[in-house]
Amino acid sequence: MPPEPPIMILSSDNDNQSTSESADMLEIPLAPVPPPPVKKRSYGSQFRRPQSLPIRSGSVMHRVVGNWDIYNEAFVYYKMLLAENACYWISRAVTSLGSMQGLLNEIFVTESVNVVGDLHANWECLSSTVESAGEPAENNKYLFNGDFVDRGAFGLDVLFTLCQMFALHPGHVFLNRGNHECTIISFTYGHYKSLRKIFGDTLARTIFLKCCSLYKLLPLASIITFPACSKRVFVVHGGIGDNLSLDRIRNAEPLDTSNGSPLNATLLWSSPSSTLPGVTPSPTRKGCCMWGQDVTESFLCETGCSYIIRSHDESPEGVTHTHDGKVTTVFSSIEQCCRPRFLKIDKNANWTEMTITAKNLGTVSKLGQIYRGDDV
């Protein structure tokens, strides 16, 4: 069982010294702890335990991330506690990613691995996925394939939970970068706005910059190796293009923007074409490209991979197959998908499409309306 994460509880106004020491450790500005809301609401039970963040004592997610009872209370009453814990775990992930060699994950699977697609700030889908797939372990690994934030109300919760899992389960939890793990994109498409609604301009900017320091260090792709069957699978958020090699990905330079180089644009923004060969401009995304089946077959032959798993594009059924089944798209957020799914792949590189049984909380839950505003 992993150790419980350190929870730094802010003191009251009568204990300014310990509050100051906690703030200095994380270098974020402190404000007085806001009192619990006094206005009665019809859904007042959520102030005691937010229904949008359900972690039952003894559940899989409870064992994965530790004791969340204090965190659930703090999310409603003490926003500063959420900020401190988020910055702490994001910093832990930044330190671990900074020690990696290159931007290509190399994952060896002895039993199974769970590949999760776009989550887009939907904490309910993340929690349901972990409850369904089980606790991270040597025989049950996880790969989250990008787009953790934006288009939802709980981007910070998803991001810092993934960072917490990544730090507490090294070698068992892996992260890929998506096109929304980018300073400009996450500023424009909702992540920064949701932070500002919760924390105000000053603290939101501090947390947002902490998130941005993580983005550029995230691996651009992963190679999953299955020793039992001598197969390999390439996993990337967007797709592939011409003249793409694993060494080129491994030796890539970390960049702040997801389209700051041709390589980043290819890996994080591309989509497969079922009709056109080669690499062609995308008709739906300006400045992006699509690749044909001939490019897929050439890439698989050169890299020795059996197939490609990607995310990026919404899929009504959660999973879509193209290029004669050699390219599979998986989408895991119920906000943009009727049946969100993830892939559970066994040691023989055969996968099962697992449905995520999460409620559609909507882009703004009732809890989100309190702190984030109705226009998020």
SULNOR-V936681 format. One record per backbone hydrogen bond with DSSP energy under -0.5 kcal/mol. CO is the residue of the C=O (numbers start at 1). NH is the residue of the N-H. E is the energy in kcal/mol with one decimal. If there is no record, write none. Layout:
BEGIN
CO,NH,E
CO,NH,E
END
This chain:
BEGIN
6,8,-0.6
7,9,-0.9
12,15,-1.7
15,19,-1.3
16,20,-2.2
17,21,-2.1
18,22,-2.0
19,23,-1.9
20,24,-2.4
21,25,-1.5
22,26,-0.9
23,26,-0.7
23,27,-1.6
23,28,-1.1
41,44,-1.3
43,46,-1.8
44,47,-1.8
45,48,-1.1
45,49,-1.6
50,53,-1.4
51,54,-0.5
53,55,-0.8
56,59,-2.1
59,63,-1.8
60,64,-2.2
61,65,-2.2
62,66,-1.2
66,68,-0.8
68,72,-3.0
69,73,-1.9
70,74,-2.7
71,75,-2.3
72,76,-0.8
73,76,-0.8
73,77,-2.4
74,78,-1.6
77,79,-0.6
78,81,-0.9
78,82,-1.1
79,83,-2.0
80,84,-2.5
81,85,-2.3
82,86,-2.5
83,87,-2.5
84,88,-2.2
85,89,-2.4
86,90,-2.4
87,91,-2.1
88,92,-1.9
89,93,-2.1
90,94,-2.4
91,95,-2.3
92,96,-1.9
93,97,-2.9
94,98,-2.2
95,99,-0.8
96,99,-0.7
97,100,-1.4
100,102,-0.9
103,220,-2.1
103,221,-1.0
105,107,-0.5
105,223,-2.8
107,109,-0.5
107,225,-3.5
108,110,-0.5
111,347,-0.9
112,141,-2.1
113,115,-0.6
113,345,-3.0
114,116,-0.6
114,143,-2.9
115,343,-2.4
116,145,-3.3
118,332,-1.1
119,122,-1.1
121,123,-0.9
121,154,-1.5
122,126,-1.5
123,127,-2.7
124,128,-2.4
125,129,-2.2
126,130,-2.1
127,131,-2.3
128,132,-2.0
129,133,-3.0
130,134,-2.3
137,140,-1.6
138,110,-0.5
140,137,-1.6
141,114,-2.8
142,174,-2.0
143,116,-2.7
143,145,-0.6
144,146,-0.7
144,176,-2.8
147,119,-1.7
147,120,-2.6
148,121,-2.2
154,158,-2.3
155,159,-2.6
156,160,-2.7
157,161,-1.7
158,162,-2.4
159,163,-2.2
160,164,-2.0
161,165,-2.6
162,166,-2.7
163,167,-2.2
164,168,-2.6
165,169,-1.8
169,172,-2.0
169,173,-1.3
172,142,-2.6
174,144,-2.5
175,219,-0.6
176,146,-0.5
178,181,-1.3
180,182,-2.0
182,186,-2.7
183,187,-1.3
184,188,-1.7
185,189,-2.8
186,191,-0.7
186,192,-1.9
189,151,-1.7
190,194,-2.3
191,195,-1.9
192,196,-2.4
193,197,-1.9
194,198,-1.4
195,199,-3.0
196,200,-1.6
200,204,-2.1
201,205,-2.1
202,206,-1.6
203,207,-2.4
204,208,-2.7
205,209,-2.4
206,210,-1.6
207,211,-2.2
208,212,-2.4
209,213,-1.7
210,214,-0.8
211,214,-0.9
211,215,-1.6
212,216,-1.2
214,217,-1.1
214,218,-0.7
215,218,-1.4
219,177,-2.8
220,237,-0.6
221,105,-2.5
222,224,-0.5
222,235,-2.8
223,107,-2.8
223,225,-0.6
224,233,-2.3
225,109,-2.7
225,227,-0.6
226,229,-1.3
226,230,-1.2
226,231,-1.4
231,226,-2.9
232,306,-3.4
232,307,-0.6
233,224,-2.9
233,235,-0.5
234,309,-2.7
235,222,-2.5
237,311,-2.1
241,244,-0.7
243,245,-0.5
245,249,-1.4
246,250,-2.8
247,251,-2.1
249,103,-0.6
249,252,-1.4
250,103,-0.8
256,183,-1.0
257,260,-0.9
261,265,-2.6
262,266,-2.1
263,267,-2.6
264,268,-2.5
265,269,-1.6
266,239,-0.6
266,270,-1.1
267,238,-2.8
267,239,-0.6
271,291,-1.6
278,280,-0.5
278,292,-1.8
280,290,-3.2
284,286,-0.6
285,288,-1.9
288,282,-3.0
289,271,-1.4
290,280,-2.4
291,273,-3.1
292,295,-0.5
292,296,-1.5
293,297,-2.5
294,298,-1.9
295,299,-2.3
296,300,-2.6
297,301,-1.9
298,302,-2.1
299,303,-2.2
300,304,-1.5
300,305,-0.8
307,234,-2.0
308,328,-2.6
309,236,-2.3
310,330,-2.5
311,313,-2.4
315,318,-1.6
316,339,-1.4
318,331,-2.8
320,329,-3.2
322,326,-0.5
322,327,-2.0
323,326,-1.5
326,308,-2.9
327,322,-2.8
328,310,-2.8
329,320,-2.2
330,118,-0.6
331,341,-2.3
333,336,-0.8
340,356,-3.0
341,117,-0.5
342,354,-3.0
343,115,-2.9
343,345,-0.6
344,352,-2.1
345,113,-2.0
346,349,-1.9
350,346,-2.8
352,344,-2.4
352,354,-0.7
353,355,-0.5
354,342,-2.1
355,357,-0.7
356,358,-1.6
359,361,-1.2
365,369,-2.0
366,370,-1.1
367,371,-1.4
368,372,-3.1
368,373,-0.8
373,376,-1.1
END
